[in-house]
């Protein structure tokens, strides 16, 4: 698999991961994550080799999509944490921009 094809597979896996997160589909998320990891392993074979402008563009797109996935996961985790706090009778801190409550 070429680096370009591996990056395209990674981008497709990230799109599938985002769709699975939006749909709350754990089986689809597991499949998308597995496909993403295979693509990452394929990309790693090219470490240290110069990248063409097209490869750099694909890598930038993969980075943006990965950040989108990270944001979805963080939001879901925050919602679960808040819900668990409410269910357990613990006061849930109110959201204030620029502050983070680590529990």
BAVO-185437 format. One record per atom (N, C-alpha, C): residue number from 1; residue in three letters; atom name; x, y, z. Coordinates in nm, 3 decimals. Example, Ala and Ser with C-alpha at 12.3 -4.5 7.8 and 13.67 -1.06 7.14 Angstrom:
BEGIN
ATOM num residuo atomo    east   north      up
ATOM   1     ALA     N   1.319  -0.569   0.780
ATOM   1     ALA    CA   1.230  -0.450   0.780
ATOM   1     ALA     C   1.320  -0.330   0.780
ATOM   2     SER     N   1.285  -0.225   0.708
ATOM   2     SER    CA   1.367  -0.106   0.714
ATOM   2     SER     C   1.290   0.003   0.787
end
This chain:
BEGIN
ATOM num residuo atomo    east   north      up
ATOM   1     UNK     N   0.086  -0.118   0.000
ATOM   1     UNK    CA   0.000   0.000   0.000
ATOM   1     UNK     C   0.090   0.124   0.000
ATOM   2     UNK     N   0.060   0.218  -0.088
ATOM   2     UNK    CA   0.139   0.341  -0.092
ATOM   2     UNK     C   0.100   0.431   0.025
ATOM   3     UNK     N   0.185   0.527   0.053
ATOM   3     UNK    CA   0.155   0.621   0.161
ATOM   3     UNK     C   0.027   0.698   0.131
ATOM   4     UNK     N   0.012   0.736   0.004
ATOM   4     UNK    CA  -0.109   0.809  -0.037
ATOM   4     UNK     C  -0.234   0.725  -0.012
ATOM   5     UNK     N  -0.231   0.600  -0.055
ATOM   5     UNK    CA  -0.346   0.512  -0.035
ATOM   5     UNK     C  -0.372   0.487   0.113
ATOM   6     UNK     N  -0.267   0.474   0.192
ATOM   6     UNK    CA  -0.283   0.454   0.336
ATOM   6     UNK     C  -0.347   0.577   0.401
ATOM   7     UNK     N  -0.308   0.696   0.355
ATOM   7     UNK    CA  -0.368   0.819   0.409
ATOM   7     UNK     C  -0.515   0.829   0.369
ATOM   8     UNK     N  -0.546   0.789   0.247
ATOM   8     UNK    CA  -0.686   0.791   0.204
ATOM   8     UNK     C  -0.767   0.692   0.288
ATOM   9     UNK     N  -0.710   0.574   0.315
ATOM   9     UNK    CA  -0.778   0.476   0.401
ATOM   9     UNK     C  -0.796   0.531   0.542
ATOM  10     UNK     N  -0.696   0.603   0.591
ATOM  10     UNK    CA  -0.706   0.664   0.723
ATOM  10     UNK     C  -0.818   0.768   0.726
ATOM  11     UNK     N  -0.826   0.850   0.624
ATOM  11     UNK    CA  -0.930   0.953   0.616
ATOM  11     UNK     C  -1.068   0.886   0.610
ATOM  12     UNK     N  -1.081   0.781   0.532
ATOM  12     UNK    CA  -1.208   0.708   0.526
ATOM  12     UNK     C  -1.243   0.649   0.663
ATOM  13     UNK     N  -1.143   0.594   0.732
ATOM  13     UNK    CA  -1.166   0.541   0.866
ATOM  13     UNK     C  -1.208   0.648   0.964
ATOM  14     UNK     N  -1.150   0.766   0.953
ATOM  14     UNK    CA  -1.187   0.876   1.042
ATOM  14     UNK     C  -1.329   0.924   1.014
ATOM  15     UNK     N  -1.367   0.929   0.886
ATOM  15     UNK    CA  -1.505   0.965   0.852
ATOM  15     UNK     C  -1.602   0.862   0.910
ATOM  16     UNK     N  -1.566   0.734   0.899
ATOM  16     UNK    CA  -1.651   0.627   0.954
ATOM  16     UNK     C  -1.658   0.637   1.106
ATOM  17     UNK     N  -1.547   0.674   1.168
ATOM  17     UNK    CA  -1.544   0.690   1.313
ATOM  17     UNK     C  -1.636   0.804   1.357
ATOM  18     UNK     N  -1.631   0.914   1.287
ATOM  18     UNK    CA  -1.718   1.029   1.319
ATOM  18     UNK     C  -1.864   0.990   1.303
ATOM  19     UNK     N  -1.895   0.921   1.194
ATOM  19     UNK    CA  -2.034   0.877   1.172
ATOM  19     UNK     C  -2.080   0.783   1.283
ATOM  20     UNK     N  -1.993   0.692   1.325
ATOM  20     UNK    CA  -2.028   0.599   1.433
ATOM  20     UNK     C  -2.047   0.672   1.565
ATOM  21     UNK     N  -1.964   0.772   1.591
ATOM  21     UNK    CA  -1.980   0.851   1.714
ATOM  21     UNK     C  -2.112   0.927   1.712
ATOM  22     UNK     N  -2.144   0.985   1.598
ATOM  22     UNK    CA  -2.270   1.059   1.587
ATOM  22     UNK     C  -2.391   0.967   1.605
ATOM  23     UNK     N  -2.380   0.844   1.554
ATOM  23     UNK    CA  -2.491   0.749   1.562
ATOM  23     UNK     C  -2.491   0.669   1.692
ATOM  24     UNK     N  -2.386   0.687   1.770
ATOM  24     UNK    CA  -2.370   0.612   1.895
ATOM  24     UNK     C  -2.372   0.461   1.867
ATOM  25     UNK     N  -2.305   0.421   1.760
ATOM  25     UNK    CA  -2.300   0.282   1.715
ATOM  25     UNK     C  -2.164   0.222   1.753
ATOM  26     UNK     N  -2.162   0.146   1.862
ATOM  26     UNK    CA  -2.036   0.095   1.914
ATOM  26     UNK     C  -1.972  -0.008   1.820
ATOM  27     UNK     N  -2.052  -0.091   1.753
ATOM  27     UNK    CA  -1.995  -0.189   1.660
ATOM  27     UNK     C  -1.928  -0.119   1.542
ATOM  28     UNK     N  -1.994  -0.017   1.488
ATOM  28     UNK    CA  -1.936   0.059   1.377
ATOM  28     UNK     C  -1.812   0.135   1.422
ATOM  29     UNK     N  -1.814   0.185   1.545
ATOM  29     UNK    CA  -1.698   0.255   1.599
ATOM  29     UNK     C  -1.579   0.161   1.612
ATOM  30     UNK     N  -1.605   0.041   1.660
ATOM  30     UNK    CA  -1.497  -0.058   1.674
ATOM  30     UNK     C  -1.438  -0.094   1.538
ATOM  31     UNK     N  -1.523  -0.114   1.438
ATOM  31     UNK    CA  -1.475  -0.146   1.303
ATOM  31     UNK     C  -1.397  -0.030   1.243
ATOM  32     UNK     N  -1.447   0.091   1.260
ATOM  32     UNK    CA  -1.379   0.209   1.206
ATOM  32     UNK     C  -1.244   0.230   1.272
ATOM  33     UNK     N  -1.238   0.207   1.402
ATOM  33     UNK    CA  -1.112   0.223   1.474
ATOM  33     UNK     C  -1.010   0.119   1.429
ATOM  34     UNK     N  -1.055  -0.004   1.409
ATOM  34     UNK    CA  -0.965  -0.110   1.361
ATOM  34     UNK     C  -0.910  -0.074   1.224
ATOM  35     UNK     N  -0.995  -0.026   1.135
ATOM  35     UNK    CA  -0.951   0.014   1.000
ATOM  35     UNK     C  -0.852   0.130   1.008
ATOM  36     UNK     N  -0.880   0.222   1.098
ATOM  36     UNK    CA  -0.792   0.338   1.116
ATOM  36     UNK     C  -0.654   0.293   1.164
ATOM  37     UNK     N  -0.649   0.198   1.255
ATOM  37     UNK    CA  -0.521   0.150   1.307
ATOM  37     UNK     C  -0.439   0.077   1.201
ATOM  38     UNK     N  -0.507   0.002   1.114
ATOM  38     UNK    CA  -0.438  -0.065   1.004
ATOM  38     UNK     C  -0.374   0.040   0.912
ATOM  39     UNK     N  -0.449   0.145   0.882
ATOM  39     UNK    CA  -0.397   0.252   0.796
ATOM  39     UNK     C  -0.279   0.323   0.862
ATOM  40     UNK     N  -0.287   0.345   0.992
ATOM  40     UNK    CA  -0.177   0.411   1.064
ATOM  40     UNK     C  -0.051   0.325   1.058
ATOM  41     UNK     N  -0.067   0.194   1.075
ATOM  41     UNK    CA   0.049   0.103   1.065
ATOM  41     UNK     C   0.111   0.109   0.926
ATOM  42     UNK     N   0.028   0.118   0.823
ATOM  42     UNK    CA   0.078   0.127   0.686
ATOM  42     UNK     C   0.152   0.258   0.664
ATOM  43     UNK     N   0.100   0.365   0.719
ATOM  43     UNK    CA   0.165   0.497   0.705
ATOM  43     UNK     C   0.299   0.498   0.777
ATOM  44     UNK     N   0.307   0.430   0.891
ATOM  44     UNK    CA   0.429   0.429   0.971
ATOM  44     UNK     C   0.547   0.369   0.895
ATOM  45     UNK     N   0.521   0.287   0.797
ATOM  45     UNK    CA   0.629   0.227   0.718
ATOM  45     UNK     C   0.706   0.332   0.638
ATOM  46     UNK     N   0.646   0.447   0.618
ATOM  46     UNK    CA   0.708   0.552   0.538
ATOM  46     UNK     C   0.771   0.662   0.624
ATOM  47     UNK     N   0.782   0.637   0.753
ATOM  47     UNK    CA   0.837   0.738   0.844
ATOM  47     UNK     C   0.979   0.775   0.801
ATOM  48     UNK     N   1.006   0.903   0.801
ATOM  48     UNK    CA   1.138   0.953   0.766
ATOM  48     UNK     C   1.158   0.979   0.618
ATOM  49     UNK     N   1.064   0.937   0.536
ATOM  49     UNK    CA   1.075   0.962   0.393
ATOM  49     UNK     C   1.009   1.096   0.359
ATOM  50     UNK     N   1.064   1.168   0.262
ATOM  50     UNK    CA   1.004   1.297   0.225
ATOM  50     UNK     C   0.863   1.278   0.170
ATOM  51     UNK     N   0.779   1.375   0.198
ATOM  51     UNK    CA   0.639   1.369   0.156
ATOM  51     UNK     C   0.614   1.468   0.043
ATOM  52     UNK     N   0.534   1.424  -0.051
ATOM  52     UNK    CA   0.494   1.512  -0.161
ATOM  52     UNK     C   0.389   1.612  -0.109
ATOM  53     UNK     N   0.365   1.719  -0.183
ATOM  53     UNK    CA   0.261   1.813  -0.141
ATOM  53     UNK     C   0.124   1.747  -0.126
ATOM  54     UNK     N   0.092   1.650  -0.212
ATOM  54     UNK    CA  -0.036   1.580  -0.201
ATOM  54     UNK     C  -0.044   1.500  -0.071
ATOM  55     UNK     N   0.064   1.433  -0.038
ATOM  55     UNK    CA   0.067   1.355   0.087
ATOM  55     UNK     C   0.055   1.448   0.207
ATOM  56     UNK     N   0.123   1.562   0.203
ATOM  56     UNK    CA   0.112   1.659   0.312
ATOM  56     UNK     C  -0.031   1.709   0.327
ATOM  57     UNK     N  -0.098   1.732   0.215
ATOM  57     UNK    CA  -0.237   1.778   0.218
ATOM  57     UNK     C  -0.329   1.669   0.278
ATOM  58     UNK     N  -0.307   1.546   0.238
ATOM  58     UNK    CA  -0.386   1.436   0.292
ATOM  58     UNK     C  -0.360   1.419   0.442
ATOM  59     UNK     N  -0.235   1.434   0.483
ATOM  59     UNK    CA  -0.201   1.423   0.626
ATOM  59     UNK     C  -0.268   1.535   0.705
ATOM  60     UNK     N  -0.273   1.654   0.649
ATOM  60     UNK    CA  -0.339   1.766   0.717
ATOM  60     UNK     C  -0.489   1.740   0.732
ATOM  61     UNK     N  -0.550   1.682   0.629
ATOM  61     UNK    CA  -0.692   1.648   0.636
ATOM  61     UNK     C  -0.716   1.541   0.742
ATOM  62     UNK     N  -0.629   1.441   0.747
ATOM  62     UNK    CA  -0.642   1.337   0.849
ATOM  62     UNK     C  -0.628   1.397   0.989
ATOM  63     UNK     N  -0.537   1.490   1.005
ATOM  63     UNK    CA  -0.519   1.557   1.135
ATOM  63     UNK     C  -0.646   1.631   1.175
ATOM  64     UNK     N  -0.705   1.704   1.082
ATOM  64     UNK    CA  -0.829   1.779   1.112
ATOM  64     UNK     C  -0.943   1.684   1.152
ATOM  65     UNK     N  -0.955   1.575   1.078
ATOM  65     UNK    CA  -1.060   1.478   1.110
ATOM  65     UNK     C  -1.035   1.412   1.246
ATOM  66     UNK     N  -0.910   1.384   1.277
ATOM  66     UNK    CA  -0.877   1.326   1.407
ATOM  66     UNK     C  -0.912   1.423   1.519
ATOM  67     UNK     N  -0.888   1.550   1.498
ATOM  67     UNK    CA  -0.926   1.651   1.598
ATOM  67     UNK     C  -1.077   1.655   1.617
ATOM  68     UNK     N  -1.152   1.639   1.508
ATOM  68     UNK    CA  -1.298   1.635   1.517
ATOM  68     UNK     C  -1.340   1.515   1.601
ATOM  69     UNK     N  -1.279   1.400   1.577
ATOM  69     UNK    CA  -1.309   1.279   1.657
ATOM  69     UNK     C  -1.279   1.305   1.804
ATOM  70     UNK     N  -1.164   1.365   1.830
ATOM  70     UNK    CA  -1.125   1.393   1.968
ATOM  70     UNK     C  -1.227   1.482   2.037
ATOM  71     UNK     N  -1.276   1.582   1.968
ATOM  71     UNK    CA  -1.375   1.673   2.025
ATOM  71     UNK     C  -1.504   1.598   2.057
ATOM  72     UNK     N  -1.550   1.514   1.963
ATOM  72     UNK    CA  -1.671   1.434   1.989
ATOM  72     UNK     C  -1.654   1.346   2.112
ATOM  73     UNK     N  -1.541   1.278   2.121
ATOM  73     UNK    CA  -1.517   1.189   2.235
ATOM  73     UNK     C  -1.513   1.268   2.365
ATOM  74     UNK     N  -1.446   1.381   2.365
ATOM  74     UNK    CA  -1.438   1.462   2.487
ATOM  74     UNK     C  -1.576   1.513   2.529
ATOM  75     UNK     N  -1.657   1.555   2.433
ATOM  75     UNK    CA  -1.792   1.600   2.465
ATOM  75     UNK     C  -1.877   1.487   2.521
ATOM  76     UNK     N  -1.865   1.370   2.461
ATOM  76     UNK    CA  -1.941   1.255   2.510
ATOM  76     UNK     C  -1.897   1.218   2.652
ATOM  77     UNK     N  -1.767   1.220   2.677
ATOM  77     UNK    CA  -1.716   1.188   2.810
ATOM  77     UNK     C  -1.763   1.290   2.913
ATOM  78     UNK     N  -1.764   1.416   2.876
ATOM  78     UNK    CA  -1.810   1.520   2.968
ATOM  78     UNK     C  -1.959   1.503   2.999
ATOM  79     UNK     N  -2.037   1.467   2.897
ATOM  79     UNK    CA  -2.179   1.445   2.920
ATOM  79     UNK     C  -2.204   1.325   3.010
ATOM  80     UNK     N  -2.129   1.219   2.989
ATOM  80     UNK    CA  -2.144   1.100   3.074
ATOM  80     UNK     C  -2.103   1.133   3.218
ATOM  81     UNK     N  -1.991   1.202   3.234
ATOM  81     UNK    CA  -1.945   1.239   3.368
ATOM  81     UNK     C  -2.050   1.324   3.439
ATOM  82     UNK     N  -2.104   1.421   3.369
ATOM  82     UNK    CA  -2.206   1.509   3.430
ATOM  82     UNK     C  -2.331   1.428   3.469
ATOM  83     UNK     N  -2.372   1.339   3.381
ATOM  83     UNK    CA  -2.490   1.257   3.409
ATOM  83     UNK     C  -2.466   1.166   3.529
ATOM  84     UNK     N  -2.349   1.105   3.537
ATOM  84     UNK    CA  -2.315   1.019   3.651
ATOM  84     UNK     C  -2.311   1.099   3.781
ATOM  85     UNK     N  -2.260   1.219   3.775
ATOM  85     UNK    CA  -2.258   1.303   3.894
ATOM  85     UNK     C  -2.400   1.334   3.939
ATOM  86     UNK     N  -2.487   1.366   3.846
ATOM  86     UNK    CA  -2.626   1.396   3.881
ATOM  86     UNK     C  -2.697   1.273   3.936
ATOM  87     UNK     N  -2.674   1.156   3.875
ATOM  87     UNK    CA  -2.738   1.034   3.920
ATOM  87     UNK     C  -2.689   0.990   4.058
ATOM  88     UNK     N  -2.564   1.021   4.090
ATOM  88     UNK    CA  -2.509   0.981   4.219
ATOM  88     UNK     C  -2.534   1.085   4.329
ATOM  89     UNK     N  -2.599   1.194   4.291
ATOM  89     UNK    CA  -2.631   1.297   4.390
ATOM  89     UNK     C  -2.518   1.395   4.414
ATOM  90     UNK     N  -2.411   1.384   4.340
ATOM  90     UNK    CA  -2.301   1.478   4.355
ATOM  90     UNK     C  -2.333   1.604   4.277
ATOM  91     UNK     N  -2.298   1.717   4.332
ATOM  91     UNK    CA  -2.323   1.839   4.255
ATOM  91     UNK     C  -2.234   1.843   4.132
ATOM  92     UNK     N  -2.295   1.868   4.019
ATOM  92     UNK    CA  -2.219   1.879   3.894
ATOM  92     UNK     C  -2.182   2.025   3.874
ATOM  93     UNK     N  -2.053   2.053   3.859
ATOM  93     UNK    CA  -2.013   2.193   3.841
ATOM  93     UNK     C  -2.070   2.251   3.713
ATOM  94     UNK     N  -2.110   2.374   3.720
ATOM  94     UNK    CA  -2.162   2.444   3.602
ATOM  94     UNK     C  -2.047   2.473   3.507
ATOM  95     UNK     N  -2.078   2.475   3.381
ATOM  95     UNK    CA  -1.977   2.505   3.280
ATOM  95     UNK     C  -1.946   2.654   3.283
ATOM  96     UNK     N  -1.817   2.683   3.284
ATOM  96     UNK    CA  -1.771   2.820   3.272
ATOM  96     UNK     C  -1.661   2.821   3.166
ATOM  97     UNK     N  -1.675   2.903   3.064
ATOM  97     UNK    CA  -1.572   2.906   2.959
ATOM  97     UNK     C  -1.434   2.932   3.018
ATOM  98     UNK     N  -1.336   2.854   2.968
ATOM  98     UNK    CA  -1.199   2.874   3.010
ATOM  98     UNK     C  -1.162   2.802   3.138
ATOM  99     UNK     N  -1.255   2.729   3.198
ATOM  99     UNK    CA  -1.221   2.655   3.319
ATOM  99     UNK     C  -1.249   2.508   3.295
ATOM 100     UNK     N  -1.170   2.426   3.358
ATOM 100     UNK    CA  -1.186   2.282   3.341
ATOM 100     UNK     C  -1.185   2.218   3.480
ATOM 101     UNK     N  -1.287   2.140   3.506
ATOM 101     UNK    CA  -1.294   2.068   3.631
ATOM 101     UNK     C  -1.245   1.926   3.605
ATOM 102     UNK     N  -1.135   1.890   3.664
ATOM 102     UNK    CA  -1.081   1.755   3.646
ATOM 102     UNK     C  -1.126   1.668   3.762
ATOM 103     UNK     N  -1.186   1.558   3.729
ATOM 103     UNK    CA  -1.233   1.468   3.832
ATOM 103     UNK     C  -1.171   1.331   3.815
end
